[in-house]
Amino acid sequence: MPTAGSPDSARRAAADRIWTADFVKVTAATTLVRMCTQVQIVTMPLFFYHLGTSHALAGLSMTFFTLAALLARPFIGAALDVYGRKSIFLIGTAVYMISTFLYGFVAFVPALILLRILHGLSFSASSTASSTIASDVLPERRMTEGLGYFGLFGTLAVAVAPTAALSLLETTGFSALYVGTGAVALIALLLGIGIGSSAGKSRPRADAAAGAVEARSGAARPRWMMLEPRAVPPSLIVLFVSLSTSAVTVFLPTFAISRNIEGIGLFYFVQAAALALSRFVVGRWSARSGPRVVVNVNLIILTAALAGIGFSRSLWELFGWAVLFGFANGCLVPQLNAMAVVSADQANRGKANATFYIALDFGIGVGAAGWGLALEALEMHWIFMLAAMLPVVALAVFGVLNRTRTDQI
């Protein structure tokens, strides 16, 4: 047994490090790209209004971006496992940067729509590649903890970027804002160039033996398959999670108005703080108690939070539920992401990440539209009651999957 300070213990400690140079670089680059994306999410409808378009077309500016990103993910996932993570990340980030710069010089609406589609495709390539690089460089034993930190900085970007963008817009205008955002994307690209080539390599030759074993066991998959079947179970759970949480993301301000609750913006601040705290907890919790416990407990917490929001009549009540909502969401996403990634061999982690994020994006998009339609027939608090039922369904599905699979999902 290796003693403290021995060469074996030193090698083990080095192998278990999360904050390697490559992880820091890919996390920083991803955070910058997410900041740019949040700036565009907030300001792009305003830019379309500025050009004299209708409210409907301004809203579609986000739809074009989201659909392009969602439809591209299966192809991006397959490309990552064939052509390499780093190359796809650099190409995606470079196109992302160019399209961001071009926003500052284009005032023709059809051209802007094409740019939004190009932007969605490039964001899909950049974000899927960066999350796959992160999973490649993280020690498998600390995957949940590392992905929690990786997502934490994205949460900070969501918290900071919109306010900063609107403040800058008041003093600079759209052209200067988008040129500045393009400069931030350029920094992300430069950080990506500095990522070690081994961190973003293509299908590892060392996996040939594993592939032979997989083929003999009947689990081999054709190269054209763009999703990772072993990542589907945790991706199915995150689909239910994102469907339910989208009700809060989209309709909480409307709910607050219906209950005459002022200052609802503070809910998101409390939620973000709880989510940030969860990222420091979830990795150690998962290592100590196991992924299944983390998922089961947080699905129950999420159910309580959503139901509680629906019954709330004051801002202080909402603050309490915001803590539970943010904490549960912050634990579930990295835990399920880690389960999706670890379920696949390293050669198929690009597809595994793509499968996971397709489910996450689809749940957010479909949830927002579905709750909007439900709101036409139901009172607002019933939306949150229905949303609270989805984690219960996810809990049942998770239990069935764990009973019918011999390996842990």
C-alpha positions, 0 to 999 in steps of 0.5 A, spaced: 500 500 500 503 506 497 504 511 503 503 518 503 509 522 500 511 515 496 512 516 488 505 511 487 501 516 492 504 522 488 502 519 481 495 517 484 494 525 486 497 527 479 492 523 476 486 525 480 487 533 479 481 536 476 485 543 475 490 541 470 492 547 465 487 544 459 481 544 464 482 551 466 483 553 458 477 549 456 473 552 462 475 559 461 474 559 453 467 556 454 465 561 459 467 566 454 463 563 449 457 563 454 458 570 456 457 572 448 451 567 447 448 571 453 449 577 450 446 576 444 440 572 447 438 579 451 440 584 445 438 580 439 431 581 439 432 589 441 437 589 435 431 586 430 426 591 433 431 597 432 431 595 424 424 595 424 422 588 424 415 585 427 415 582 434 414 575 431 420 576 427 424 578 433 422 572 437 424 568 431 431 570 431 432 566 437 428 560 434 433 560 428 439 560 433 436 554 437 434 550 432 440 550 428 444 548 434 439 543 436 439 539 429 447 540 429 448 536 435 448 529 433 452 530 427 457 534 431 457 529 436 459 524 431 464 528 428 468 529 435 469 522 435 472 521 428 476 528 427 478 530 434 475 534 439 480 540 439 479 541 431 472 541 431 472 546 437 477 551 434 473 551 427 466 552 431 469 557 435 472 561 429 466 561 425 462 563 432 467 569 432 466 571 425 459 571 425 459 575 432 463 580 429 459 580 422 453 582 427 456 589 428 456 590 420 450 587 417 443 591 417 439 587 412 434 582 416 435 576 411 442 576 412 441 577 420 437 570 419 442 567 416 447 569 421 443 567 426 443 560 423 450 560 422 451 562 429 447 556 432 451 551 428 458 554 430 455 554 437 453 547 437 460 545 435 464 549 440 459 547 446 459 540 444 466 540 443 468 543 449 464 539 454 467 533 451 474 536 452 473 537 459 470 530 460 476 527 456 481 531 461 477 530 468 479 524 472 473 519 471 473 518 479 472 525 480 468 526 473 461 529 477 465 534 481 469 536 475 463 537 470 460 541 476 465 546 476 465 546 469 458 548 469 459 553 475 462 558 470 457 558 465 452 560 471 456 566 472 456 568 465 449 567 465 448 572 471 453 577 469 453 578 461 445 580 461 446 586 465 453 588 463 450 587 455 444 592 457 449 597 460 454 597 455 448 598 450 446 604 453 452 607 452 455 604 445 450 602 441 449 595 437 455 595 432 460 597 438 457 591 442 457 586 437 464 588 435 466 587 442 463 581 443 467 578 437 473 580 441 471 576 447 470 570 442 477 571 439 480 570 446 476 564 447 479 562 440 486 563 443 485 559 449 482 554 445 489 554 441 493 553 447 489 546 449 494 540 449 493 536 442 492 530 446 486 533 450 482 533 444 485 527 440 480 523 435 478 516 436 484 513 440 487 508 437 488 505 444 481 503 444 482 498 438 482 492 443 476 495 447 472 496 440 474 488 439 471 486 445 465 490 444 464 487 437 465 480 440 459 482 445 454 484 440 455 491 442 458 494 436 455 500 433 456 502 426 460 509 424 454 512 422 450 512 428 450 519 431 447 518 438 450 514 444 445 509 446 448 508 453 448 515 454 440 515 453 438 513 460 441 519 464 439 523 458 432 521 458 432 523 466 435 530 464 429 531 459 424 530 464 428 535 469 429 540 463 421 540 461 420 541 468 425 547 470 423 551 463 416 553 467 420 557 472 425 559 467 420 562 462 413 563 466 416 565 473 415 573 472 408 572 469 406 568 475 409 573 480 405 579 476 399 574 477 400 574 485 402 581 485 409 579 488 414 585 486 422 584 486 422 577 482 428 578 479 431 577 486 429 570 485 434 568 480 439 571 484 438 566 490 437 561 485 444 562 482 447 562 489 444 556 491 446 553 484 453 555 485 453 552 492 451 545 489 457 545 484 462 545 490 457 539 494 455 534 488 462 531 486 464 529 494 456 527 495 456 523 489 463 520 491 461 518 498 453 516 497 453 514 489 450 517 483 443 514 484 442 517 491 444 524 488 439 523 483 433 520 487 434 525 492 434 531 488 429 529 484 425 529 490 427 536 492 426 539 485 418 536 486 418 540 492 421 546 490 416 546 483 410 545 488 412 550 493 413 555 488 406 554 485 403 555 492 407 561 494 404 568 495 410 572 497 417 574 495 420 571 502 416 564 500 419 564 493 426 565 496 426 559 500 423 555 494 429 558 490 434 555 494 431 548 493 430 549 486 437 552 484 440 546 489 437 541 486 438 543 478 445 544 480 446 537 482 442 534 477 445 536 471 452 535 472 451 528 475 447 526 469 452 529 465 457 525 468 453 519 468 452 519 460 459 521 459 462 515 463 457 510 460 460 510 454 468 509 452 472 515 451 472 514 443 464 515 443 464 521 448 463 526 443 456 522 441 455 521 449 455 529 450 451 530 444 446 525 446 445 529 453 445 536 450 440 534 445 435 532 451 437 538 455 436 543 449 430 539 447 426 539 454 428 547 455 425 548 448 419 544 448 417 545 455 417 553 454 412 552 448 408 547 452 407 550 458 405 556 454 400 552 450 397 549 457 397 557 460 391 558 455 387 553 459 389 553 466 391 558 471 398 560 473 399 556 479 397 549 475 403 550 471 407 549 476 403 543 479 404 540 473 411 541 472 412 538 479 409 531 476 415 531 471 420 529 476 416 524 480 415 521 473 423 521 472 424 518 479 419 512 477 423 511 470 430 512 473 428 506 478 425 502 473 432 503 468 436 501 474 432 495 476 433 493 468 440 494 467 446 490 470 450 496 470 449 503 473 446 509 470 
